């Protein structure tokens, strides 16, 4: 009861609630006026019928009739009295049963409930929290990033302006703070001075205002932003962004970089200093039909096969893994080892002269970025775009629908080695993947996914490789927080680094059972300034070593849980 009284008192003390109280008081005065008026009329009508009652009885009759209780102990006998009773009862229904409840809800209960919700939604980051990441926008990218930050034990908070959205997110277990994104005081309450990073993924105009506001409070905290438009990059930098990315452009470059080219040579897709990660198709090569043990790739070239991509499925290989025609090997090694691999399998490479252009379906920002990257690699391409050409007269741009067979034939789908699907609509991308896979069962199909939940669906539809926009953003941001911490090879297959656990220090790799217990494979060890690439199983790990491992997302999570203490040692 004390709590209820204190809450109601707090509401009355607010300016808005004081206004609501005045309106409520006016309504109660009107209602009281009806009570008094009907009580007076009651006496006149009763006198007309020859009855006499006290004033208390008159008020009692008025309340029972207006509230529709109608005990029937006091009644009128004349038509005039009954007409008066009807008027009193109808006015009671309107004012007491309809207007009064809604008035109470609007002026008292709703504001009180709103105040309770506001009190429930956090408005500041607790003292003692340091090294946290602040996100100023919530979407699929933010949710993906939060999951990865939680996995690495990095505290994070999402800034939300809308109270109801904040409450919904808070109820799902996310760390949120309610506040205006353009208010300097908000970032003081977020303890931006102690933050490790602020991630600004709003639209370009809003991001500029947010970054400028943050710089008003703190000049040193790293701010990561995304620019939708090319012209916005310089503006965001001027506002104070530490790192400004065009993630759609970057996604196009990554998609184009995953084209396997026109031969069986290893295509480098990432690097940890001198450790290179590459993909290599095996169709028409000497490796086709052999197991990994029979191929003797490690003995002959020094490279380590750390992953196998086959018909969209990502697997960690074993000695008995069979290399099929559709298999793409993920290799880890030095530049010299990859060159040795190219020489070993080079006899089976295809003739670029007999292959058609790469097909790019979609001419948006991602599609144009793909085209520029392919042109930089000297690879011919054709863009299929429904809208008017952005480059008039360019013969490489085909105007028409990608679902039109004649358009695809004109673009060269019958001869293309690779098809890259770049639209921002996941449903359309799945549709085009199924369609293109039926037309070209042997072509490499690379597809873009906006949402992580659609990645597996696209693989089942026939995509050889799917790259998620959300995962790309997350990987980039994590790498800035933890340099070289994470390299995304494909959706669900990552390379990450960690220190060895205490129980594993001083043991040889083959005695540690890392792969058996977690599913992760050690592909390199950084020891001081040296990098031991594809270390021998007899290599003994030291406390100061840094392990570089490859794993699926699930295996990586198992490793982090099992070796949490060592994995977090550098945080």
ChimeraX attribute file (.defattr): number of C-alpha atoms within 10 A of each C-alpha:
attribute: neighborCount
match mode: 1-to-1
recipient: residues
	/A:1	6
	/A:2	7
	/A:3	8
	/A:4	10
	/A:5	10
	/A:6	11
	/A:7	14
	/A:8	16
	/A:9	12
	/A:10	13
	/A:11	19
	/A:12	18
	/A:13	11
	/A:14	11
	/A:15	10
	/A:16	12
	/A:17	19
	/A:18	14
	/A:19	13
	/A:20	20
	/A:21	18
	/A:22	13
	/A:23	14
	/A:24	18
	/A:25	12
	/A:26	12
	/A:27	16
	/A:28	13
	/A:29	12
	/A:30	13
	/A:31	16
	/A:32	12
	/A:33	12
	/A:34	18
	/A:35	20
	/A:36	16
	/A:37	13
	/A:38	22
	/A:39	20
	/A:40	15
	/A:41	15
	/A:42	24
	/A:43	18
	/A:44	15
	/A:45	18
	/A:46	18
	/A:47	12
	/A:48	13
	/A:49	14
	/A:50	8
	/A:51	11
	/A:52	14
	/A:53	12
	/A:54	9
	/A:55	14
	/A:56	10
	/A:57	15
	/A:58	21
	/A:59	17
	/A:60	14
	/A:61	24
	/A:62	26
	/A:63	19
	/A:64	17
	/A:65	21
	/A:66	25
	/A:67	18
	/A:68	16
	/A:69	11
	/A:70	16
	/A:71	10
	/A:72	10
	/A:73	6
	/A:74	12
	/A:75	13
	/A:76	17
	/A:77	9
	/A:78	13
	/A:79	9
	/A:80	13
	/A:81	19
	/A:82	14
	/A:83	12
	/A:84	16
	/A:85	21
	/A:86	14
	/A:87	15
	/A:88	22
	/A:89	21
	/A:90	15
	/A:91	16
	/A:92	24
	/A:93	17
	/A:94	12
	/A:95	20
	/A:96	16
	/A:97	14
	/A:98	11
	/A:99	13
	/A:100	18
	/A:101	12
	/A:102	15
	/A:103	16
	/A:104	14
	/A:105	13
	/A:106	14
	/A:107	19
	/A:108	18
	/A:109	15
	/A:110	13
	/A:111	17
	/A:112	20
	/A:113	12
	/A:114	13
	/A:115	14
	/A:116	12
	/A:117	15
	/A:118	16
	/A:119	10
	/A:120	12
	/A:121	20
	/A:122	17
	/A:123	17
	/A:124	18
	/A:125	20
	/A:126	11
	/A:127	10
	/A:128	8
	/A:129	13
	/A:130	17
	/A:131	17
	/A:132	21
	/A:133	24
	/A:134	24
	/A:135	22
	/A:136	22
	/A:137	20
	/A:138	18
	/A:139	11
	/A:140	15
	/A:141	20
	/A:142	20
	/A:143	16
	/A:144	18
	/A:145	22
	/A:146	23
	/A:147	14
	/A:148	18
	/A:149	19
	/A:150	11
	/A:151	14
	/A:152	18
	/A:153	15
	/A:154	17
	/A:155	17
	/A:156	25
	/A:157	19
	/A:158	25
	/A:159	23
	/A:160	22
	/A:161	16
	/A:162	11
	/A:163	16
	/A:164	15
	/A:165	14
	/A:166	25
	/A:167	21
	/A:168	13
	/A:169	18
	/A:170	17
	/A:171	12
	/A:172	8
	/A:173	9
	/A:174	17
	/A:175	18
	/A:176	25
	/A:177	26
	/A:178	23
	/A:179	22
	/A:180	16
	/A:181	21
	/A:182	18
	/A:183	15
	/A:184	17
	/A:185	15
	/A:186	21
	/A:187	23
	/A:188	16
	/A:189	17
	/A:190	25
	/A:191	20
	/A:192	23
	/A:193	17
	/A:194	17
	/A:195	18
	/A:196	18
	/A:197	23
	/A:198	24
	/A:199	22
	/A:200	25
	/A:201	21
	/A:202	19
	/A:203	14
	/A:204	20
	/A:205	12
	/A:206	14
	/A:207	25
	/A:208	23
	/A:209	15
	/A:210	24
	/A:211	25
	/A:212	20
	/A:213	20
	/A:214	26
	/A:215	16
	/A:216	13
	/A:217	17
	/A:218	16
	/A:219	12
	/A:220	13
	/A:221	18
	/A:222	19
	/A:223	22
	/A:224	22
	/A:225	28
	/A:226	23
	/A:227	25
	/A:228	18
	/A:229	13
	/A:230	12
	/A:231	10
	/A:232	18
	/A:233	20
	/A:234	13
	/A:235	16
	/A:236	26
	/A:237	16
	/A:238	13
	/A:239	18
	/A:240	24
	/A:241	28
	/A:242	17
	/A:243	16
	/A:244	19
	/A:245	18
	/A:246	17
	/A:247	20
	/A:248	24
	/A:249	23
	/A:250	19
	/A:251	24
	/A:252	26
	/A:253	20
	/A:254	18
	/A:255	25
	/A:256	27
	/A:257	18
	/A:258	21
	/A:259	21
	/A:260	20
	/A:261	22
	/A:262	21
	/A:263	19
	/A:264	22
	/A:265	24
	/A:266	24
	/A:267	22
	/A:268	19
	/A:269	17
	/A:270	17
	/A:271	16
	/A:272	18
	/A:273	9
	/A:274	13
	/A:275	20
	/A:276	20
	/A:277	26
	/A:278	23
	/A:279	25
	/A:280	23
	/A:281	27
	/A:282	24
	/A:283	20
	/A:284	16
	/A:285	18
	/A:286	15
	/A:287	22
	/A:288	17
	/A:289	15
	/A:290	15
	/A:291	17
	/A:292	18
	/A:293	14
	/A:294	14
	/A:295	17
	/A:296	15
	/A:297	17
	/A:298	16
	/A:299	10
	/A:300	12
	/A:301	18
	/A:302	19
	/A:303	27
	/A:304	21
	/A:305	23
	/A:306	25
	/A:307	23
	/A:308	23
	/A:309	21
	/A:310	18
	/A:311	18
	/A:312	25
	/A:313	16
	/A:314	19
	/A:315	17
	/A:316	19
	/A:317	19
	/A:318	14
	/A:319	12
	/A:320	11
	/A:321	15
	/A:322	19
	/A:323	23
	/A:324	16
	/A:325	16
	/A:326	19
	/A:327	20
	/A:328	24
	/A:329	21
	/A:330	26
	/A:331	25
	/A:332	27
	/A:333	27
	/A:334	21
	/A:335	15
	/A:336	12
	/A:337	20
	/A:338	24
	/A:339	16
	/A:340	17
	/A:341	22
	/A:342	18
	/A:343	12
	/A:344	17
	/A:345	18
	/A:346	17
	/A:347	12
	/A:348	16
	/A:349	18
	/A:350	17
	/A:351	9
	/A:352	13
	/A:353	7
	/A:354	9
	/A:355	16
	/A:356	20
	/A:357	21
	/A:358	27
	/A:359	25
	/A:360	29
	/A:361	26
	/A:362	23
	/A:363	25
	/A:364	19
	/A:365	22
	/A:366	25
	/A:367	27
	/A:368	20
	/A:369	22
	/A:370	28
	/A:371	26
	/A:372	17
	/A:373	19
	/A:374	21
	/A:375	13
	/A:376	10
	/A:377	12
	/A:378	10
	/A:379	18
	/A:380	16
	/A:381	22
	/A:382	24
	/A:383	29
	/A:384	25
	/A:385	22
	/A:386	14
	/A:387	13
	/A:388	12
	/A:389	15
	/A:390	12
	/A:391	9
	/A:392	8
	/A:393	8
	/A:394	11
	/A:395	11
	/A:396	16
	/A:397	21
	/A:398	23
	/A:399	17
	/A:400	16
	/A:401	16
	/A:402	23
	/A:403	15
	/A:404	9
	/A:405	14
	/A:406	13
	/A:407	17
	/A:408	22
	/A:409	11
	/A:410	12
	/A:411	27
	/A:412	18
	/A:413	23
	/A:414	14
	/A:415	16
	/A:416	22
	/A:417	22
	/A:418	27
	/A:419	25
	/A:420	28
	/A:421	30
	/A:422	30
	/A:423	23
	/A:424	18
	/A:425	12
	/A:426	20
	/A:427	14
	/A:428	14
	/A:429	25
	/A:430	24
	/A:431	13
	/A:432	22
	/A:433	25
	/A:434	18
	/A:435	16
	/A:436	24
	/A:437	18
	/A:438	12
	/A:439	14
	/A:440	18
	/A:441	10
	/A:442	13
	/A:443	19
	/A:444	24
	/A:445	26
	/A:446	25
	/A:447	28
	/A:448	27
	/A:449	27
	/A:450	20
	/A:451	18
	/A:452	19
	/A:453	10
	/A:454	18
	/A:455	24
	/A:456	16
	/A:457	16
	/A:458	26
	/A:459	21
	/A:460	16
	/A:461	21
	/A:462	23
	/A:463	30
	/A:464	25
	/A:465	25
	/A:466	25
	/A:467	26
	/A:468	21
	/A:469	21
	/A:470	21
	/A:471	23
	/A:472	22
	/A:473	22
	/A:474	22
	/A:475	20
	/A:476	21
	/A:477	20
	/A:478	18
	/A:479	14
	/A:480	15
	/A:481	17
	/A:482	14
	/A:483	12
	/A:484	18
	/A:485	18
	/A:486	22
	/A:487	22
	/A:488	21
	/A:489	21
	/A:490	19
	/A:491	21
	/A:492	21
	/A:493	19
	/A:494	20
	/A:495	27
	/A:496	19
	/A:497	22
	/A:498	21
	/A:499	25
	/A:500	25
	/A:501	18
	/A:502	12
	/A:503	9
	/A:504	19
	/A:505	17
	/A:506	14
	/A:507	15
	/A:508	16
	/A:509	20
	/A:510	13
	/A:511	12
	/A:512	19
	/A:513	14
	/A:514	18
	/A:515	18
	/A:516	9
	/A:517	12
	/A:518	19
	/A:519	18
	/A:520	27
	/A:521	23
	/A:522	21
	/A:523	23
	/A:524	22
	/A:525	24
	/A:526	16
	/A:527	15
	/A:528	9
	/A:529	6
	/A:530	9
	/A:531	19
	/A:532	19
	/A:533	22
	/A:534	21
	/A:535	15
	/A:536	13
	/A:537	12
	/A:538	11
	/A:539	15
	/A:540	17
	/A:541	21
	/A:542	19
	/A:543	14
	/A:544	12
	/A:545	17
	/A:546	19
	/A:547	21
	/A:548	27
	/A:549	22
	/A:550	28
	/A:551	26
	/A:552	23
	/A:553	17
	/A:554	13
	/A:555	20
	/A:556	23
	/A:557	19
	/A:558	17
	/A:559	21
	/A:560	18
	/A:561	14
	/A:562	15
	/A:563	19
	/A:564	18
	/A:565	14
	/A:566	16
	/A:567	20
	/A:568	14
	/A:569	12
	/A:570	9
	/A:571	11
